[in-house]
Amino acid sequence: MVRQYGPAVVQKHGHQDAYSILAHFPGLELLHTCWCWESSAVILLQDMRNQFARYCPLLRNVALETSATNTEALLMKVFQSMGAITIPGARISSDVISGIISHRQTLTAVTFSPTKEYYEREVTFKFSGDIPVPERTLLLIPQACNRLTTIMFPT
């Protein structure tokens, strides 16, 4: 049986992995991906987590240009102990911020990169008493991540 998910193809013969493309990247430290899946697709996130943990033990930095739903799933269920996370500024959501905060023990840098969508939406960062909900949740990142040294927003 062959399962394909994201960057890895694993052929299963009994209980042994016959092949994983990730086996060729044991020194991988940064993964930049724009891979997305349909909400109806069956994605084995635990298998992905196991493959990255097994074959890419040095992976600590991700740049995800995926939908907010996919980004949250990857951060919460696939990647472990990330040091730096980059996502498009237009994909900021409460779920994505929860995914970022799930790496609070190891996270040192978060970058929200600019995109065309980001510049087209109207966002104001008012740090008074009335902060809009998505922007209010941004404040949770520096509060929860005690190792955080860098947080960058699009200008």
Buried (B, 14 or more C-beta within 10 A) or exposed (E): EEBEBBBBBBEEEEEEBEBBEBBEBEEBEEBEBEEBBEEEEEBEBEBBBBBBBEBBEEBBBBBBBBBBBBBBBBBBBBBBEBBBBBBBBBBBBBBBBBBBBBBBEEBBBBBBBEBEEBEEEEBEEEEEEEBEEEBEBBEBBEEBBEEBEEBEBBE
